Amino acid sequence: MSTEPDFPSKNQITKAGKYLRDCVRKTIATEDVDLDRYFRSIDIVTIFREAHGYPMTKVRSGLASMINTESIDAALSQRHKRVPRIVRKLVRMGDTNLSRLEDIGGCRIVVQSPQDMDAICRRIRKNWTSAFTRDPRDYIASPKDIGYRARHFVVRRDERAIEIQVRTVGQQRWADAVEAIDGRLGLKLKDGEGPESLLENFRIAGELIYRQEFGVPLDDELIQRLHASNDRVIAEGYYTR
């Protein structure tokens, strides 16, 4: 006899995500939280999250073939978004349903150059445009406020949305630095929340990395801003020399 839980319906998935979001937002008073429902909701989110595993592996396999076809040097990985980050995103995005999140399962390609990025992005468009769930997002041309840069695609496999991120080596190092200080200090810079001095420091660093990798000339003003920003975050105790 199978001991695997029944897969939740779309309605159950939506309700579980909403309940956890309301708990975190404190829309529901702490004393009124139904612990049975809370943990049942966690279980539903976990089951839904794990259902992205096989589709994500299929997308990774397809990307590996594209990388080989283009003969580029790239690092390819895949990951599930952790349950706490799923709930945090639901809180941040307002009334978005859990079943509509597009990055619970994701693959990442880290390339060596802008030319390699262009090549693999053209290949993804050529092979998978019909599977896109929305238009690709170019955070190179329009970076996020904190300075995040990459190109994103979302494709549908086996009824699951799988996100594809394409980054350069420098953009990956920038993202790793953001995650490292978030983990060290318990911040949410990755979500654009945190001390303004740190947010500004990463904006400037992201711009500097972009210019270096994409051949855009540096200017004295940017270098001076970076030095001043570095001095500020050191003075505020976030980093040491």
N, C-alpha and C positions, 0 to 999 in steps of 0.2 A: 504494500500500500504506500502511495506517495505521501511524503510528509511536507512537500513544498506548499507554501501558502497559495491560495487562489490569487490570480492577478487582479488587482483592483480595477474597477470601472473608471471611466474618465470622470464621472461625477464624484466618485470617492477620492480620486487624485486631487481634483479641484478643491473639494471640501477640506482635505487634509492639509493642503498648502495654505488655505485661508485660515484654518484654525491655528496653525503654528505661527503664521504672520501676525494674527490678532494677539496671540499670547506674547510675542516679542514686543509688539507695539504697546502692550498693556491696555488694548481696547477691552480686554477681559480682565477684571480685577483679579489680583493674585489669588485671593481666597476662593474665587469662583472657578479657577482652572480645574477641569476634570482630568485628573491624572491618567485615568484609563484611556480617555479619548486622546490626550496628549501623546502618550506612548504608542497608541494605535496609529496616530497620524505619522509619527516618526517611522514606524514600520512600513506604512504605505509609501512614504517618500523614498525610503531605502529600496523597496522593491521596484519602484518606478525608476530610480537611479540605476539600479543594476540591470534593468532591461535595455539600457543603452550600450551594454558591454559588447555584444556580438555585432550590432550595426557599426559601432565605433571601430572594431577590429577590421570589418570589411572595408571601411573607408580608409583606414591606415594601409591595408594591402593595396588598394587602388592607388594611393598616393606614392607608395614605394615603387610601383610600376612606372608611374609618371616621372619620378625622380631618375629612375634608371633610363627611361627613354630620352630624357633631356640631358643625360650624362653630366649632372651637376653634383657637387659635393654638398650634401645637406644632412642635418640631423633630424630624424623623424621620431616623434613620440606621441603617446596618447594618454589621456587621463580622464577620470570621472571627477566632476565637481563634488567636493565634500558636502555632506548634508548641512552642516552649519552655514556654509557659504550659499547653498541653495536657499535656505530660509532667509539669510541676510539680503539676498538679491530680491526675494519676494517683498521684503519690507521696503527696500529702496525703490522698487519699481511700482509701488502703489497697488493697483488692482489687477495686475497681471496674474493670470492663472498659472499654476505650476505646470500644467500640461502644455503650456505655450512657451516655456523657457527653451532657448535654442542652444544652450551651451552646457547642458548637464553632462554630455559626452563630447569630448573634443580631441582633435589631433593638431599637432604643431610641427611646422617645418621651419628649421633655422638654417638660413642660407648664408653663403660667404660674401655675397655682393648684391648690389641692386640689380645687376644684369641677371643674376640667377633668380632673384625674386620675380623679375618680369617674366622670365622663361617659364617658371613653374606656375605662375598665376595665369599666363596665357593657356597653358596646358589644362589647368583645372577648368577654365571657362570653356575650352574646346570640348573637353570630354564630358563635363557634368552640368552644363548650363540648364539642361532640362530637369535636373534634380534640385536646383536651387530653390529654397523656400522664400527667399527675398533677394533683393539686389545686394551684391557684394559691398562691403564697407571699406573704404580706403582711408585708414588713419595715418597714412603717410602724407597725403595731400591735406587732410584735415585732422590733425592730431587731437586727442582728448585734452581737456584743460590741464591735466597734470603733466602732459608731455608724452603720453603713451602713443607709440607709432607701431603699426603693423597693417597687414591686409587680412580681412576676415571674409570667409564664405560660410554659408550654412547649407548643407545638403540633407536630403531625406533618404534614409535607408531603413527598410523594414518598419515604416511608420514612426521612425524616431528621427528627430533633428540632431544632426551632428555638426559641430562647429569646426572649421579649419582656420587656423591662424598661420600666417606666413610672416616671419620676422627675419631680420638680419642678425648677425652675431652681436653687434653693438646694441641693438634693440632688446635682445634677449638678456644681455648683461644688465641693461637698465632695469628691465622688469624684475630680474633676480634681486637687484639692490633694493627695489621698492618692497618686495616680499620680505627681504631680510630685516629691514628696519621695522616693518609692520609686525613681524614676529617678535623682534627683540623688545619693542616698546609697547606692544599691544595696540597699535594704531590701525587706521583704515585708509591709509594713503591710496591703496589700490582702488578704493571706491571714491577717491577724490575728497576724502574727509581727513582733517588733521591740521597741525600747526601750519600757518601760512608760510613761515620761513622754510619749512621742509618741502611744502608743495612747490614753492617758487624755485627752490634748489633743484628739484627734479624736472621742472619745466625747462630751466636753463640747460641742465645736463642733457635732456632729451634733444633740445635744439642743437646743441654742440655735436652730439653723436650723429644726428641726422646730417649736418653739414659736412662732417668729416667723411662719412660713408658715401654720401651722394654727390660729393664734389662741389658743394656750395661754399663759396669763399667765407672764411671767418673774418670778423671785424673786431677792432679793439674794444668797442662798446660791449660786445657779448663776452669777451674774455674778462673785462673789468667787472661786469655783472656777476660772472661766475665766481671770481675771487671774492667779491664782496659777500655773495650769498654763502660761500664756503665759510668765510670768517664768522658770519652770523650764526649758522647752525652749530659751529664749534663752540662759539661763545655761549649759546643756549644749552650746551651740554649734550646735543644729540650725537655728535662725533667727537673724536679726539685727533690731534695732529699725529 
